């Protein structure tokens, strides 16, 4: 479907002018490769949220995996549950690994912002109401705060009414903040949980369940973190 599928979506692109060049982010994850899964071996929160998404949707549902990484565990988990999975990631290296790990799914090297109306990923986005579910596990961390509400509104429009969003973020009051990460430097943003709830609700979602996990990565150069998982439903 071309960009005409977005007509009437009511999504503005005012955040596009504030979009940061994420080339460095992609290069960092290209270099990290399989070490990402080695550094984060225990993913109970992500697995639980993926299981919720997989179980709540009818088999064969279209699910968009934003920031799919290596395809493990989420794209693999959703495909195993019988869903039609489309994953995007900024990193060519991550996309290559995802295609290897989940060959039956469809993967594209795209920035989340490319899914906007008129963007280069419009065909993948598919237009209004193209997906029954969206998984966004830690992918919004890579955006500036100014981009996050816009992205959530875009996700809402890509979902069918009542469609589901499984969202995770690291709890942190930071905006475009540089951190060391597995021998590289990436820039991340986050919210404290009350603010995250407000941003998600303002974007047109009901939060139906919430959980948090204190997580200590296996890597010594990645600090412990509090992971927040929100199970959300698109409001009509």
N, C-alpha and C positions, 0 to 999 in steps of 0.2 A: 504494500500500500504506500502511495506517495504521501507528500506532505499535506495533500488535500484532506487526508483522514483526520487532521488536527483541527479543521475548521469548527469553530464554536467551542473549543476546549476551554477558553477563558484563561489560558496560561500565558502570562507575560514573561518576557525575557530580560527584564531590567537588570537581573543579576549577571547577565552575560558580560557586561562591561566591567564587572568586578571580578571576573574569572581570572585566576592565576594560572600562569603557564605551569603545567604539571609534568613537563618532560623529565625533570629531575626525579620526580616520584616514580615514573615508569622505569627509568634507568636503574633506580635503587632496587625495585622489585625484580627487574630482569636479573640483576646480580645476585639477589637473594635466592631465587629459585626454590628448590626443594628444601632449603634450610628453613623456610618459613614453617613448614609442617613439623620439622624437627624441633624448632624453638617453641612451638605451641602444641605439644602432644596431647594435652587434655582439654577437650572442647565440650565439656558436659552441657554448658549453657547453650552453645550453638546447636549441638545435637538435639537437645530438648526442644528448642525453638523450631528447628527443621522438622522434627517429628510432629509437632503441633500443626505446622503448615501442611505437611504431607497428609495428615489424617483428616483435617478439617475440609479439605477440598476433594471433590470427586476425582476418581482415577482418570487420567488423561487431561487434567487441567493444564493450561498454559501457565508456566511460572517463569518469571524473569529473575535471574540471579545477578544482582548488581555488585560488581567487584568480586567475581567468582573465584579469583585466585587460582589455585591449582586444581580446582574442582572437588577438592576434599575438605571437609566431608559433605558439604551441602548439595552440590549438583549431583554427586553420586547417590546421596541419600534420597533426593527427590526423584531421580530417574528410577532408582530401585523400587520406589513406591508406585511407579506406573505413570508418572507425570511427564509432560512435554516441556523440557527445560531449555531455556535460552540463557546463556551467560555472557556477560560483558566484563572486560577488564582493560585497564589502560596499558598493562604490561604484556608485550608480545611473548615474553618468556613464560608468564603465567598461563596465557592462552594456550601455548604449545603443550604445557603440562596438563591442563584441563582436558584438552582434546585426547590426550593419551589416557588419562584416568577415566574419562566418561565419554567414550567414542559415540554413544548413541545420542548425546545432547548436541546442541548447536552453540558455538562460541564465536564471539566477535571481539576484535581489539577496538574498543571504543572508550571514550571518556563518558562519564555519566551525562555531562552537559550536551553531548552529541545527540541525545535522545529528545532534545527539545524540538518544538515545531520548527521545521525548516532545517534541522541539523542533519549532519551526515549519517546519523544513525536512525533516521526517521523510518526506514523500512523495517529495522529491527524493532523499534518501538511499536510500530504497527497501528498507531492511531488510538483514538479514544476507546477505552474499554476492551483493549486487546488481550489483557491478561487477567486470569482469575487470582493469581497470587504473585507477590514480589518478596524476595529475600534480599535484605540489605544488611549483611553482617560486617560491621566495622568499616564499610565502604564510605559512609558519609563523613568519617573522620578525616578523610583526605581533602575535604572541601573547606573553603573559608566559611565562616559563620554566615556571611552575607548570602552565600549560595545555598545553604541548607534548607531554609524554608521554601525557596523556589523549587528545589529538587523534590521535596516532599509533596508539594502541590502537583508537580509534574507526575510523580509516581501515582498520586491519587487519580489523575485523569487517565492514566494508562490502565488502571484497574476497572473491572466491571463494578457496578454498584453492589456494595456488600463484599467486595473482594478483600483479600487478606494481605497484610504486610507483616512480615517478621523482621524486626529492626533491632540491631544492637549497636551500642556506642560504649566507649570508655568514659566513665564519669570524670570530668575534668573541666575546670573553668578556664579554657584556653582558646585562642583564636589564631590559627595559622602559625603555630608554635613549633620551632625546630627541635627535634629530639634525635638522639643516636638510636639506631635500630639495626641490629645484626650487621654491624660494621659499616653501615651507611647512615645517611641523614635523611629523614623525611620530615614533612611538616604536617601537623595535625590540629584539629579543632575539636572542641567538646563542650558539654554543658553539665552543670549540676542537675540532679534528677528532676527537681521541680521545674526548672526551666525547660528541660527536654520534654517533659510531659506537656507543657504549655505550647511549645513549638509544634509538636506532633498534633495536638488537638486543633490548634489554629489552622493547620494545613488540611483539616477535614477528616480526621480519623478519630474513631472511638478506641480507647485503650481497653482491651478486654482482659488482659492479664499482664503481669509485670513480675520480673524476678531479677536478682542481682547475684553476682558471684565474685568473690575475691580471688584473683588469679595471679599466680606467680609463674611467669614463663620459665622454661628450662634454661634459656640464655641469660647469662649474667649481665649483659649490657642492655637488657630491656627491663625496666623497673616493674615491680608488682602493680596491679591495676584493679580497679573495681569495674566490672563489666555489667552493663545494664541491658536487659532484654525486654522488649515490649512486643506483645502480640496485639495487632491493631486490625481494625475493620474499617473499610471505607464507608463513610456516611453518604447516603444518597444525596 
